[in-house]
């Protein structure tokens, strides 16, 4: 969630009303990728070390201009 929050000040990210965020983990390293929901990458970040327990996870962020809500796919 820190990565998602830290990218919300980037112009190409904050203007997107709907965002998908995916983390992929391999050998205690991770890559986080954000898209606009249409497979256009709007942010990408590598993490040199993580103890995140899953191989991958996906989150959705909805921004209505006033509030941002981060959800699991089952909550959307």
N, CA, C and O atoms as a Tripos MOL2 file, in Angstrom:
@<TRIPOS>MOLECULE
protein
  304   303    76     0     0
PROTEIN
NO_CHARGES

@<TRIPOS>ATOM
      1 N           0.8140   -1.1840    0.0000 N.3       1 UNK1
      2 CA          0.0000    0.0000    0.0000 C.3       1 UNK1
      3 C           0.8620    1.2530    0.0000 C.2       1 UNK1
      4 O           0.4440    2.2960   -0.5030 O.2       1 UNK1
      5 N           2.0610    1.1560    0.5610 N.am      2 UNK2
      6 CA          2.9510    2.3200    0.5380 C.3       2 UNK2
      7 C           3.3060    2.7070   -0.8950 C.2       2 UNK2
      8 O           3.3410    3.8900   -1.2320 O.2       2 UNK2
      9 N           3.5660    1.7200   -1.7280 N.am      3 UNK3
     10 CA          3.9080    2.0020   -3.1270 C.3       3 UNK3
     11 C           2.7320    2.6700   -3.8360 C.2       3 UNK3
     12 O           2.9170    3.6580   -4.5460 O.2       3 UNK3
     13 N           1.5470    2.1450   -3.6520 N.am      4 UNK4
     14 CA          0.3520    2.7200   -4.2820 C.3       4 UNK4
     15 C           0.1770    4.1700   -3.8270 C.2       4 UNK4
     16 O          -0.0280    5.0590   -4.6540 O.2       4 UNK4
     17 N           0.2550    4.4070   -2.5390 N.am      5 UNK5
     18 CA          0.0700    5.7580   -2.0060 C.3       5 UNK5
     19 C           1.1450    6.7200   -2.5120 C.2       5 UNK5
     20 O           0.8470    7.8680   -2.8410 O.2       5 UNK5
     21 N           2.3840    6.2560   -2.5720 N.am      6 UNK6
     22 CA          3.4710    7.1480   -2.9770 C.3       6 UNK6
     23 C           3.3620    7.5830   -4.4370 C.2       6 UNK6
     24 O           3.8620    8.6500   -4.7940 O.2       6 UNK6
     25 N           2.7240    6.7860   -5.2820 N.am      7 UNK7
     26 CA          2.5660    7.1370   -6.6920 C.3       7 UNK7
     27 C           1.3880    8.0700   -6.9510 C.2       7 UNK7
     28 O           1.2510    8.5740   -8.0650 O.2       7 UNK7
     29 N           0.5460    8.3130   -5.9740 N.am      8 UNK8
     30 CA         -0.6540    9.1250   -6.1930 C.3       8 UNK8
     31 C          -0.3640   10.6040   -6.4110 C.2       8 UNK8
     32 O          -1.2880   11.3620   -6.7050 O.2       8 UNK8
     33 N           0.8780   11.0380   -6.2770 N.am      9 UNK9
     34 CA          1.2230   12.4220   -6.5860 C.3       9 UNK9
     35 C           1.7640   12.5870   -8.0050 C.2       9 UNK9
     36 O           1.9130   13.7140   -8.4780 O.2       9 UNK9
     37 N           2.0590   11.4880   -8.6870 N.am     10 UNK10
     38 CA          2.5570   11.5560  -10.0610 C.3      10 UNK10
     39 C           1.4030   11.9340  -10.9990 C.2      10 UNK10
     40 O           0.3220   11.3500  -10.9250 O.2      10 UNK10
     41 N           1.6370   12.9070  -11.8740 N.am     11 UNK11
     42 CA          0.5760   13.4050  -12.7570 C.3      11 UNK11
     43 C          -0.0660   12.3150  -13.5930 C.2      11 UNK11
     44 O          -1.2870   12.2950  -13.7490 O.2      11 UNK11
     45 N           0.7320   11.4120  -14.1280 N.am     12 UNK12
     46 CA          0.1750   10.3710  -15.0050 C.3      12 UNK12
     47 C          -0.6400    9.3310  -14.2330 C.2      12 UNK12
     48 O          -1.4000    8.5680  -14.8290 O.2      12 UNK12
     49 N          -0.4820    9.3040  -12.9170 N.am     13 UNK13
     50 CA         -1.2190    8.3540  -12.0770 C.3      13 UNK13
     51 C          -2.4620    9.0030  -11.4750 C.2      13 UNK13
     52 O          -3.5580    8.4500  -11.5660 O.2      13 UNK13
     53 N          -2.2990   10.1510  -10.8720 N.am     14 UNK14
     54 CA         -3.3950   10.7960  -10.1480 C.3      14 UNK14
     55 C          -4.5680   11.1570  -11.0500 C.2      14 UNK14
     56 O          -5.6980   11.2380  -10.5700 O.2      14 UNK14
     57 N          -4.3370   11.3730  -12.3220 N.am     15 UNK15
     58 CA         -5.4190   11.7350  -13.2380 C.3      15 UNK15
     59 C          -6.2990   10.5440  -13.6250 C.2      15 UNK15
     60 O          -7.3810   10.7270  -14.1850 O.2      15 UNK15
     61 N          -5.8370    9.3250  -13.3270 N.am     16 UNK16
     62 CA         -6.6120    8.1330  -13.6670 C.3      16 UNK16
     63 C          -7.6560    7.8490  -12.5880 C.2      16 UNK16
     64 O          -7.3250    7.6890  -11.4140 O.2      16 UNK16
     65 N          -8.9000    7.7890  -12.9970 N.am     17 UNK17
     66 CA        -10.0000    7.5330  -12.0570 C.3      17 UNK17
     67 C         -10.0390    6.0680  -11.6140 C.2      17 UNK17
     68 O         -10.4980    5.7600  -10.5140 O.2      17 UNK17
     69 N          -9.5560    5.1670  -12.4770 N.am     18 UNK18
     70 CA         -9.5140    3.7420  -12.1530 C.3      18 UNK18
     71 C          -8.1010    3.2510  -12.4060 C.2      18 UNK18
     72 O          -7.5330    3.4940  -13.4710 O.2      18 UNK18
     73 N          -7.5310    2.5540  -11.4200 N.am     19 UNK19
     74 CA         -6.1710    2.0420  -11.5300 C.3      19 UNK19
     75 C          -6.1310    0.5860  -11.0810 C.2      19 UNK19
     76 O          -6.8160    0.1990  -10.1340 O.2      19 UNK19
     77 N          -5.3300   -0.2080  -11.7650 N.am     20 UNK20
     78 CA         -5.0450   -1.5610  -11.2810 C.3      20 UNK20
     79 C          -3.5970   -1.5730  -10.8110 C.2      20 UNK20
     80 O          -2.7230   -0.9810  -11.4440 O.2      20 UNK20
     81 N          -3.3530   -2.2480   -9.7050 N.am     21 UNK21
     82 CA         -2.0170   -2.3620   -9.1380 C.3      21 UNK21
     83 C          -1.7140   -3.8350   -8.9320 C.2      21 UNK21
     84 O          -2.4730   -4.5450   -8.2740 O.2      21 UNK21
     85 N          -0.5920   -4.2980   -9.5010 N.am     22 UNK22
     86 CA         -0.2040   -5.7050   -9.3810 C.3      22 UNK22
     87 C           1.2030   -5.8060   -8.8310 C.2      22 UNK22
     88 O           2.0990   -5.0710   -9.2460 O.2      22 UNK22
     89 N           1.3910   -6.7210   -7.8970 N.am     23 UNK23
     90 CA          2.7200   -7.0230   -7.3820 C.3      23 UNK23
     91 C           3.0560   -8.4570   -7.7770 C.2      23 UNK23
     92 O           2.2410   -9.3680   -7.6240 O.2      23 UNK23
     93 N           4.2630   -8.6370   -8.2860 N.am     24 UNK24
     94 CA          4.7790   -9.9650   -8.6410 C.3      24 UNK24
     95 C           6.0630  -10.1720   -7.8470 C.2      24 UNK24
     96 O           6.9510   -9.3190   -7.8480 O.2      24 UNK24
     97 N           6.1520  -11.3150   -7.1700 N.am     25 UNK25
     98 CA          7.2940  -11.5930   -6.2990 C.3      25 UNK25
     99 C           8.0200  -12.8370   -6.7700 C.2      25 UNK25
    100 O           7.4040  -13.8570   -7.0800 O.2      25 UNK25
    101 N           9.3490  -12.7350   -6.8170 N.am     26 UNK26
    102 CA         10.1880  -13.8890   -7.1500 C.3      26 UNK26
    103 C          11.5320  -13.6980   -6.4420 C.2      26 UNK26
    104 O          12.1630  -12.6470   -6.5530 O.2      26 UNK26
    105 N          11.9500  -14.7250   -5.7200 N.am     27 UNK27
    106 CA         13.2400  -14.7100   -5.0190 C.3      27 UNK27
    107 C          13.3940  -13.4910   -4.1010 C.2      27 UNK27
    108 O          14.4490  -12.8570   -4.0760 O.2      27 UNK27
    109 N          12.3570  -13.1760   -3.3640 N.am     28 UNK28
    110 CA         12.3420  -12.0570   -2.4250 C.3      28 UNK28
    111 C          12.5550  -10.6910   -3.0780 C.2      28 UNK28
    112 O          12.9140   -9.7270   -2.4030 O.2      28 UNK28
    113 N          12.3360  -10.6100   -4.3800 N.am     29 UNK29
    114 CA         12.3340   -9.3370   -5.1070 C.3      29 UNK29
    115 C          10.9480   -9.1680   -5.6990 C.2      29 UNK29
    116 O          10.2540  -10.1460   -5.9740 O.2      29 UNK29
    117 N          10.5540   -7.9280   -5.8910 N.am     30 UNK30
    118 CA          9.2020   -7.6860   -6.3980 C.3      30 UNK30
    119 C           9.2110   -6.6210   -7.4730 C.2      30 UNK30
    120 O          10.1140   -5.7890   -7.5600 O.2      30 UNK30
    121 N           8.1680   -6.6770   -8.2890 N.am     31 UNK31
    122 CA          7.8970   -5.6120   -9.2410 C.3      31 UNK31
    123 C           6.4390   -5.2210   -9.0660 C.2      31 UNK31
    124 O           5.5530   -6.0750   -9.0220 O.2      31 UNK31
    125 N           6.2070   -3.9410   -8.9690 N.am     32 UNK32
    126 CA          4.8590   -3.4170   -8.8440 C.3      32 UNK32
    127 C           4.5510   -2.6590  -10.1230 C.2      32 UNK32
    128 O           5.3460   -1.8360  -10.5770 O.2      32 UNK32
    129 N           3.3900   -2.9420  -10.7000 N.am     33 UNK33
    130 CA          2.9940   -2.3050  -11.9540 C.3      33 UNK33
    131 C           1.5790   -1.7760  -11.8120 C.2      33 UNK33
    132 O           0.6990   -2.4590  -11.2880 O.2      33 UNK33
    133 N           1.3680   -0.5570  -12.2820 N.am     34 UNK34
    134 CA          0.0380    0.0470  -12.2720 C.3      34 UNK34
    135 C          -0.4080    0.2860  -13.7020 C.2      34 UNK34
    136 O           0.3880    0.6690  -14.5600 O.2      34 UNK34
    137 N          -1.7010    0.0540  -13.9510 N.am     35 UNK35
    138 CA         -2.2640    0.3490  -15.2630 C.3      35 UNK35
    139 C          -3.5140    1.2050  -15.0870 C.2      35 UNK35
    140 O          -4.0240    1.3890  -13.9820 O.2      35 UNK35
    141 N          -3.9840    1.7160  -16.2110 N.am     36 UNK36
    142 CA         -5.1950    2.5310  -16.2080 C.3      36 UNK36
    143 C          -6.4580    1.6830  -16.3330 C.2      36 UNK36
    144 O          -7.5450    2.2220  -16.5430 O.2      36 UNK36
    145 N          -6.3300    0.3840  -16.2080 N.am     37 UNK37
    146 CA         -7.4650   -0.5200  -16.3600 C.3      37 UNK37
    147 C          -7.6210   -1.0210  -17.7780 C.2      37 UNK37
    148 O          -8.3790   -1.9580  -18.0270 O.2      37 UNK37
    149 N          -6.9080   -0.4040  -18.7150 N.am     38 UNK38
    150 CA         -6.9390   -0.8140  -20.1180 C.3      38 UNK38
    151 C          -5.5660   -1.2860  -20.5850 C.2      38 UNK38
    152 O          -5.2280   -1.1710  -21.7630 O.2      38 UNK38
    153 N          -4.7820   -1.8150  -19.6570 N.am     39 UNK39
    154 CA         -3.4440   -2.3610  -19.9220 C.3      39 UNK39
    155 C          -2.4130   -1.3350  -20.3540 C.2      39 UNK39
    156 O          -1.3710   -1.7090  -20.8910 O.2      39 UNK39
    157 N          -2.6720   -0.0550  -20.1370 N.am     40 UNK40
    158 CA         -1.6620    0.9740  -20.3700 C.3      40 UNK40
    159 C          -0.9320    1.2110  -19.0520 C.2      40 UNK40
    160 O          -1.5410    1.6190  -18.0630 O.2      40 UNK40
    161 N           0.3650    0.9580  -19.0420 N.am     41 UNK41
    162 CA          1.1510    1.1100  -17.8210 C.3      41 UNK41
    163 C           1.2840    2.5860  -17.4680 C.2      41 UNK41
    164 O           1.6760    3.4040  -18.3000 O.2      41 UNK41
    165 N           0.9530    2.9100  -16.2310 N.am     42 UNK42
    166 CA          1.0830    4.2930  -15.7630 C.3      42 UNK42
    167 C           2.1600    4.4320  -14.6860 C.2      42 UNK42
    168 O           2.5820    5.5470  -14.3780 O.2      42 UNK42
    169 N           2.6060    3.3220  -14.1150 N.am     43 UNK43
    170 CA          3.6820    3.3450  -13.1200 C.3      43 UNK43
    171 C           4.2780    1.9530  -12.9970 C.2      43 UNK43
    172 O           3.5980    0.9450  -13.1910 O.2      43 UNK43
    173 N           5.5480    1.9200  -12.6740 N.am     44 UNK44
    174 CA          6.2510    0.6480  -12.4760 C.3      44 UNK44
    175 C           7.3680    0.8890  -11.4790 C.2      44 UNK44
    176 O           8.0650    1.9010  -11.5490 O.2      44 UNK44
    177 N           7.5370   -0.0430  -10.5500 N.am     45 UNK45
    178 CA          8.5890    0.0940   -9.5510 C.3      45 UNK45
    179 C           9.1320   -1.2720   -9.1700 C.2      45 UNK45
    180 O           8.3770   -2.2240   -8.9740 O.2      45 UNK45
    181 N          10.4610   -1.3550   -9.0680 N.am     46 UNK46
    182 CA         11.1080   -2.5780   -8.6030 C.3      46 UNK46
    183 C          11.4250   -2.4280   -7.1250 C.2      46 UNK46
    184 O          11.7830   -1.3500   -6.6530 O.2      46 UNK46
    185 N          11.2860   -3.5290   -6.4110 N.am     47 UNK47
    186 CA         11.5880   -3.5700   -4.9820 C.3      47 UNK47
    187 C          12.6800   -4.6180   -4.7920 C.2      47 UNK47
    188 O          12.4880   -5.7900   -5.1150 O.2      47 UNK47
    189 N          13.8180   -4.1920   -4.2710 N.am     48 UNK48
    190 CA         14.9850   -5.0640   -4.1700 C.3      48 UNK48
    191 C          14.8200   -6.1880   -3.1550 C.2      48 UNK48
    192 O          15.3880   -7.2660   -3.3300 O.2      48 UNK48
    193 N          14.0590   -5.9530   -2.1100 N.am     49 UNK49
    194 CA         13.8100   -7.0120   -1.1270 C.3      49 UNK49
    195 C          12.3970   -6.8780   -0.5860 C.2      49 UNK49
    196 O          11.9360   -5.7800   -0.2720 O.2      49 UNK49
    197 N          11.7170   -8.0130   -0.4840 N.am     50 UNK50
    198 CA         10.4060   -8.0530    0.1440 C.3      50 UNK50
    199 C          10.1990   -9.3970    0.8280 C.2      50 UNK50
    200 O          10.7570  -10.4140    0.4160 O.2      50 UNK50
    201 N           9.3900   -9.3810    1.8750 N.am     51 UNK51
    202 CA          8.9730  -10.6320    2.5000 C.3      51 UNK51
    203 C           7.4610  -10.8190    2.2920 C.2      51 UNK51
    204 O           6.8010  -11.5380    3.0420 O.2      51 UNK51
    205 N           6.9380  -10.1590    1.2670 N.am     52 UNK52
    206 CA          5.5180  -10.3030    0.9340 C.3      52 UNK52
    207 C           5.2230  -11.7890    0.7310 C.2      52 UNK52
    208 O           5.9290  -12.4450   -0.0350 O.2      52 UNK52
    209 N           4.2030  -12.3390    1.3920 N.am     53 UNK53
    210 CA          4.0130  -13.7910    1.4290 C.3      53 UNK53
    211 C           3.4070  -14.4280    0.1640 C.2      53 UNK53
    212 O           3.4430  -15.6510    0.0250 O.2      53 UNK53
    213 N           2.8590  -13.6360   -0.7430 N.am     54 UNK54
    214 CA          2.2300  -14.1980   -1.9470 C.3      54 UNK54
    215 C           3.1220  -13.9960   -3.1640 C.2      54 UNK54
    216 O           3.9600  -13.0950   -3.1850 O.2      54 UNK54
    217 N           2.9380  -14.8400   -4.1790 N.am     55 UNK55
    218 CA          3.6820  -14.6590   -5.4320 C.3      55 UNK55
    219 C           3.1740  -13.4630   -6.2190 C.2      55 UNK55
    220 O           3.9320  -12.7950   -6.9210 O.2      55 UNK55
    221 N           1.8860  -13.2060   -6.0910 N.am     56 UNK56
    222 CA          1.3060  -12.0580   -6.7840 C.3      56 UNK56
    223 C           0.0330  -11.6310   -6.0870 C.2      56 UNK56
    224 O          -0.5910  -12.3970   -5.3530 O.2      56 UNK56
    225 N          -0.3310  -10.3920   -6.3370 N.am     57 UNK57
    226 CA         -1.5790   -9.8530   -5.8010 C.3      57 UNK57
    227 C          -2.0070   -8.7030   -6.6990 C.2      57 UNK57
    228 O          -1.1840   -8.0610   -7.3520 O.2      57 UNK57
    229 N          -3.3030   -8.4570   -6.7180 N.am     58 UNK58
    230 CA         -3.8510   -7.3900   -7.5450 C.3      58 UNK58
    231 C          -4.8090   -6.5570   -6.7020 C.2      58 UNK58
    232 O          -5.5800   -7.0920   -5.9060 O.2      58 UNK58
    233 N          -4.7510   -5.2490   -6.8860 N.am     59 UNK59
    234 CA         -5.6360   -4.3230   -6.1970 C.3      59 UNK59
    235 C          -6.2180   -3.3480   -7.2120 C.2      59 UNK59
    236 O          -5.6120   -3.0690   -8.2470 O.2      59 UNK59
    237 N          -7.3880   -2.8430   -6.9010 N.am     60 UNK60
    238 CA         -8.0180   -1.8100   -7.7240 C.3      60 UNK60
    239 C          -8.1130   -0.5370   -6.9050 C.2      60 UNK60
    240 O          -8.4450   -0.5730   -5.7210 O.2      60 UNK60
    241 N          -7.8210    0.5840   -7.5400 N.am     61 UNK61
    242 CA         -7.9850    1.8700   -6.8960 C.3      61 UNK61
    243 C          -8.9880    2.6870   -7.7010 C.2      61 UNK61
    244 O          -8.8490    2.8410   -8.9140 O.2      61 UNK61
    245 N          -9.9950    3.2070   -7.0150 N.am     62 UNK62
    246 CA        -10.9910    4.0710   -7.6520 C.3      62 UNK62
    247 C         -10.8470    5.4540   -7.0370 C.2      62 UNK62
    248 O         -10.8450    5.6050   -5.8160 O.2      62 UNK62
    249 N         -10.7270    6.4620   -7.8980 N.am     63 UNK63
    250 CA        -10.5320    7.8390   -7.4800 C.3      63 UNK63
    251 C         -11.6960    8.6600   -8.0200 C.2      63 UNK63
    252 O         -11.8150    8.8410   -9.2320 O.2      63 UNK63
    253 N         -12.5600    9.1600   -7.1320 N.am     64 UNK64
    254 CA        -13.7120    9.9530   -7.5920 C.3      64 UNK64
    255 C         -13.4220   11.4490   -7.6050 C.2      64 UNK64
    256 O         -14.3340   12.2570   -7.7840 O.2      64 UNK64
    257 N         -12.1680   11.8180   -7.4180 N.am     65 UNK65
    258 CA        -11.7920   13.2130   -7.4010 C.3      65 UNK65
    259 C         -11.7050   13.7720   -5.9870 C.2      65 UNK65
    260 O         -10.9900   14.7430   -5.7380 O.2      65 UNK65
    261 N         -12.4190   13.1680   -5.0840 N.am     66 UNK66
    262 CA        -12.3790   13.5850   -3.6840 C.3      66 UNK66
    263 C         -11.7900   12.4910   -2.7950 C.2      66 UNK66
    264 O         -10.9710   12.7600   -1.9160 O.2      66 UNK66
    265 N         -12.2150   11.2740   -3.0350 N.am     67 UNK67
    266 CA        -11.7550   10.1310   -2.2500 C.3      67 UNK67
    267 C         -11.1030    9.0940   -3.1490 C.2      67 UNK67
    268 O         -11.4330    8.9770   -4.3300 O.2      67 UNK67
    269 N         -10.1700    8.3430   -2.5680 N.am     68 UNK68
    270 CA         -9.5710    7.2070   -3.2420 C.3      68 UNK68
    271 C          -9.8540    5.9740   -2.3970 C.2      68 UNK68
    272 O          -9.6680    5.9870   -1.1800 O.2      68 UNK68
    273 N         -10.3050    4.9070   -3.0520 N.am     69 UNK69
    274 CA        -10.6070    3.6680   -2.3510 C.3      69 UNK69
    275 C          -9.7860    2.5580   -3.0000 C.2      69 UNK69
    276 O          -9.8550    2.3580   -4.2130 O.2      69 UNK69
    277 N          -9.0140    1.8410   -2.1980 N.am     70 UNK70
    278 CA         -8.1980    0.7270   -2.6560 C.3      70 UNK70
    279 C          -8.9050   -0.5660   -2.2700 C.2      70 UNK70
    280 O          -9.2390   -0.7790   -1.1040 O.2      70 UNK70
    281 N          -9.1320   -1.4310   -3.2640 N.am     71 UNK71
    282 CA         -9.9320   -2.6390   -3.0310 C.3      71 UNK71
    283 C          -9.2710   -3.8900   -3.5810 C.2      71 UNK71
    284 O          -8.4730   -3.8330   -4.5170 O.2      71 UNK71
    285 N          -9.6150   -5.0100   -2.9860 N.am     72 UNK72
    286 CA         -9.3110   -6.3060   -3.5720 C.3      72 UNK72
    287 C         -10.2700   -6.5260   -4.7440 C.2      72 UNK72
    288 O         -11.3640   -5.9620   -4.7500 O.2      72 UNK72
    289 N          -9.8850   -7.3290   -5.7310 N.am     73 UNK73
    290 CA        -10.7910   -7.5790   -6.8590 C.3      73 UNK73
    291 C         -12.1690   -8.0930   -6.4090 C.2      73 UNK73
    292 O         -13.1740   -7.7750   -7.0430 O.2      73 UNK73
    293 N         -12.2290   -8.8650   -5.3500 N.am     74 UNK74
    294 CA        -13.5170   -9.3880   -4.8760 C.3      74 UNK74
    295 C         -14.4000   -8.2930   -4.2750 C.2      74 UNK74
    296 O         -15.5990   -8.5060   -4.0920 O.2      74 UNK74
    297 N         -13.8370   -7.1430   -3.9710 N.am     75 UNK75
    298 CA        -14.6090   -6.0490   -3.3970 C.3      75 UNK75
    299 C         -15.1230   -5.0690   -4.4400 C.2      75 UNK75
    300 O         -15.9530   -4.2130   -4.1340 O.2      75 UNK75
    301 N         -14.6370   -5.1900   -5.6630 N.am     76 UNK76
    302 CA        -15.0000   -4.2350   -6.7050 C.3      76 UNK76
    303 C         -16.3350   -4.5720   -7.3180 C.2      76 UNK76
    304 O         -16.7970   -3.8690   -8.2160 O.2      76 UNK76
@<TRIPOS>BOND
     1     1     2 1
     2     2     3 1
     3     3     4 2
     4     3     5 am
     5     5     6 1
     6     6     7 1
     7     7     8 2
     8     7     9 am
     9     9    10 1
    10    10    11 1
    11    11    12 2
    12    11    13 am
    13    13    14 1
    14    14    15 1
    15    15    16 2
    16    15    17 am
    17    17    18 1
    18    18    19 1
    19    19    20 2
    20    19    21 am
    21    21    22 1
    22    22    23 1
    23    23    24 2
    24    23    25 am
    25    25    26 1
    26    26    27 1
    27    27    28 2
    28    27    29 am
    29    29    30 1
    30    30    31 1
    31    31    32 2
    32    31    33 am
    33    33    34 1
    34    34    35 1
    35    35    36 2
    36    35    37 am
    37    37    38 1
    38    38    39 1
    39    39    40 2
    40    39    41 am
    41    41    42 1
    42    42    43 1
    43    43    44 2
    44    43    45 am
    45    45    46 1
    46    46    47 1
    47    47    48 2
    48    47    49 am
    49    49    50 1
    50    50    51 1
    51    51    52 2
    52    51    53 am
    53    53    54 1
    54    54    55 1
    55    55    56 2
    56    55    57 am
    57    57    58 1
    58    58    59 1
    59    59    60 2
    60    59    61 am
    61    61    62 1
    62    62    63 1
    63    63    64 2
    64    63    65 am
    65    65    66 1
    66    66    67 1
    67    67    68 2
    68    67    69 am
    69    69    70 1
    70    70    71 1
    71    71    72 2
    72    71    73 am
    73    73    74 1
    74    74    75 1
    75    75    76 2
    76    75    77 am
    77    77    78 1
    78    78    79 1
    79    79    80 2
    80    79    81 am
    81    81    82 1
    82    82    83 1
    83    83    84 2
    84    83    85 am
    85    85    86 1
    86    86    87 1
    87    87    88 2
    88    87    89 am
    89    89    90 1
    90    90    91 1
    91    91    92 2
    92    91    93 am
    93    93    94 1
    94    94    95 1
    95    95    96 2
    96    95    97 am
    97    97    98 1
    98    98    99 1
    99    99   100 2
   100    99   101 am
   101   101   102 1
   102   102   103 1
   103   103   104 2
   104   103   105 am
   105   105   106 1
   106   106   107 1
   107   107   108 2
   108   107   109 am
   109   109   110 1
   110   110   111 1
   111   111   112 2
   112   111   113 am
   113   113   114 1
   114   114   115 1
   115   115   116 2
   116   115   117 am
   117   117   118 1
   118   118   119 1
   119   119   120 2
   120   119   121 am
   121   121   122 1
   122   122   123 1
   123   123   124 2
   124   123   125 am
   125   125   126 1
   126   126   127 1
   127   127   128 2
   128   127   129 am
   129   129   130 1
   130   130   131 1
   131   131   132 2
   132   131   133 am
   133   133   134 1
   134   134   135 1
   135   135   136 2
   136   135   137 am
   137   137   138 1
   138   138   139 1
   139   139   140 2
   140   139   141 am
   141   141   142 1
   142   142   143 1
   143   143   144 2
   144   143   145 am
   145   145   146 1
   146   146   147 1
   147   147   148 2
   148   147   149 am
   149   149   150 1
   150   150   151 1
   151   151   152 2
   152   151   153 am
   153   153   154 1
   154   154   155 1
   155   155   156 2
   156   155   157 am
   157   157   158 1
   158   158   159 1
   159   159   160 2
   160   159   161 am
   161   161   162 1
   162   162   163 1
   163   163   164 2
   164   163   165 am
   165   165   166 1
   166   166   167 1
   167   167   168 2
   168   167   169 am
   169   169   170 1
   170   170   171 1
   171   171   172 2
   172   171   173 am
   173   173   174 1
   174   174   175 1
   175   175   176 2
   176   175   177 am
   177   177   178 1
   178   178   179 1
   179   179   180 2
   180   179   181 am
   181   181   182 1
   182   182   183 1
   183   183   184 2
   184   183   185 am
   185   185   186 1
   186   186   187 1
   187   187   188 2
   188   187   189 am
   189   189   190 1
   190   190   191 1
   191   191   192 2
   192   191   193 am
   193   193   194 1
   194   194   195 1
   195   195   196 2
   196   195   197 am
   197   197   198 1
   198   198   199 1
   199   199   200 2
   200   199   201 am
   201   201   202 1
   202   202   203 1
   203   203   204 2
   204   203   205 am
   205   205   206 1
   206   206   207 1
   207   207   208 2
   208   207   209 am
   209   209   210 1
   210   210   211 1
   211   211   212 2
   212   211   213 am
   213   213   214 1
   214   214   215 1
   215   215   216 2
   216   215   217 am
   217   217   218 1
   218   218   219 1
   219   219   220 2
   220   219   221 am
   221   221   222 1
   222   222   223 1
   223   223   224 2
   224   223   225 am
   225   225   226 1
   226   226   227 1
   227   227   228 2
   228   227   229 am
   229   229   230 1
   230   230   231 1
   231   231   232 2
   232   231   233 am
   233   233   234 1
   234   234   235 1
   235   235   236 2
   236   235   237 am
   237   237   238 1
   238   238   239 1
   239   239   240 2
   240   239   241 am
   241   241   242 1
   242   242   243 1
   243   243   244 2
   244   243   245 am
   245   245   246 1
   246   246   247 1
   247   247   248 2
   248   247   249 am
   249   249   250 1
   250   250   251 1
   251   251   252 2
   252   251   253 am
   253   253   254 1
   254   254   255 1
   255   255   256 2
   256   255   257 am
   257   257   258 1
   258   258   259 1
   259   259   260 2
   260   259   261 am
   261   261   262 1
   262   262   263 1
   263   263   264 2
   264   263   265 am
   265   265   266 1
   266   266   267 1
   267   267   268 2
   268   267   269 am
   269   269   270 1
   270   270   271 1
   271   271   272 2
   272   271   273 am
   273   273   274 1
   274   274   275 1
   275   275   276 2
   276   275   277 am
   277   277   278 1
   278   278   279 1
   279   279   280 2
   280   279   281 am
   281   281   282 1
   282   282   283 1
   283   283   284 2
   284   283   285 am
   285   285   286 1
   286   286   287 1
   287   287   288 2
   288   287   289 am
   289   289   290 1
   290   290   291 1
   291   291   292 2
   292   291   293 am
   293   293   294 1
   294   294   295 1
   295   295   296 2
   296   295   297 am
   297   297   298 1
   298   298   299 1
   299   299   300 2
   300   299   301 am
   301   301   302 1
   302   302   303 1
   303   303   304 2
@<TRIPOS>SUBSTRUCTURE
     1 UNK1         2 RESIDUE 1 A UNK
     2 UNK2         6 RESIDUE 1 A UNK
     3 UNK3        10 RESIDUE 1 A UNK
     4 UNK4        14 RESIDUE 1 A UNK
     5 UNK5        18 RESIDUE 1 A UNK
     6 UNK6        22 RESIDUE 1 A UNK
     7 UNK7        26 RESIDUE 1 A UNK
     8 UNK8        30 RESIDUE 1 A UNK
     9 UNK9        34 RESIDUE 1 A UNK
    10 UNK10       38 RESIDUE 1 A UNK
    11 UNK11       42 RESIDUE 1 A UNK
    12 UNK12       46 RESIDUE 1 A UNK
    13 UNK13       50 RESIDUE 1 A UNK
    14 UNK14       54 RESIDUE 1 A UNK
    15 UNK15       58 RESIDUE 1 A UNK
    16 UNK16       62 RESIDUE 1 A UNK
    17 UNK17       66 RESIDUE 1 A UNK
    18 UNK18       70 RESIDUE 1 A UNK
    19 UNK19       74 RESIDUE 1 A UNK
    20 UNK20       78 RESIDUE 1 A UNK
    21 UNK21       82 RESIDUE 1 A UNK
    22 UNK22       86 RESIDUE 1 A UNK
    23 UNK23       90 RESIDUE 1 A UNK
    24 UNK24       94 RESIDUE 1 A UNK
    25 UNK25       98 RESIDUE 1 A UNK
    26 UNK26      102 RESIDUE 1 A UNK
    27 UNK27      106 RESIDUE 1 A UNK
    28 UNK28      110 RESIDUE 1 A UNK
    29 UNK29      114 RESIDUE 1 A UNK
    30 UNK30      118 RESIDUE 1 A UNK
    31 UNK31      122 RESIDUE 1 A UNK
    32 UNK32      126 RESIDUE 1 A UNK
    33 UNK33      130 RESIDUE 1 A UNK
    34 UNK34      134 RESIDUE 1 A UNK
    35 UNK35      138 RESIDUE 1 A UNK
    36 UNK36      142 RESIDUE 1 A UNK
    37 UNK37      146 RESIDUE 1 A UNK
    38 UNK38      150 RESIDUE 1 A UNK
    39 UNK39      154 RESIDUE 1 A UNK
    40 UNK40      158 RESIDUE 1 A UNK
    41 UNK41      162 RESIDUE 1 A UNK
    42 UNK42      166 RESIDUE 1 A UNK
    43 UNK43      170 RESIDUE 1 A UNK
    44 UNK44      174 RESIDUE 1 A UNK
    45 UNK45      178 RESIDUE 1 A UNK
    46 UNK46      182 RESIDUE 1 A UNK
    47 UNK47      186 RESIDUE 1 A UNK
    48 UNK48      190 RESIDUE 1 A UNK
    49 UNK49      194 RESIDUE 1 A UNK
    50 UNK50      198 RESIDUE 1 A UNK
    51 UNK51      202 RESIDUE 1 A UNK
    52 UNK52      206 RESIDUE 1 A UNK
    53 UNK53      210 RESIDUE 1 A UNK
    54 UNK54      214 RESIDUE 1 A UNK
    55 UNK55      218 RESIDUE 1 A UNK
    56 UNK56      222 RESIDUE 1 A UNK
    57 UNK57      226 RESIDUE 1 A UNK
    58 UNK58      230 RESIDUE 1 A UNK
    59 UNK59      234 RESIDUE 1 A UNK
    60 UNK60      238 RESIDUE 1 A UNK
    61 UNK61      242 RESIDUE 1 A UNK
    62 UNK62      246 RESIDUE 1 A UNK
    63 UNK63      250 RESIDUE 1 A UNK
    64 UNK64      254 RESIDUE 1 A UNK
    65 UNK65      258 RESIDUE 1 A UNK
    66 UNK66      262 RESIDUE 1 A UNK
    67 UNK67      266 RESIDUE 1 A UNK
    68 UNK68      270 RESIDUE 1 A UNK
    69 UNK69      274 RESIDUE 1 A UNK
    70 UNK70      278 RESIDUE 1 A UNK
    71 UNK71      282 RESIDUE 1 A UNK
    72 UNK72      286 RESIDUE 1 A UNK
    73 UNK73      290 RESIDUE 1 A UNK
    74 UNK74      294 RESIDUE 1 A UNK
    75 UNK75      298 RESIDUE 1 A UNK
    76 UNK76      302 RESIDUE 1 A UNK
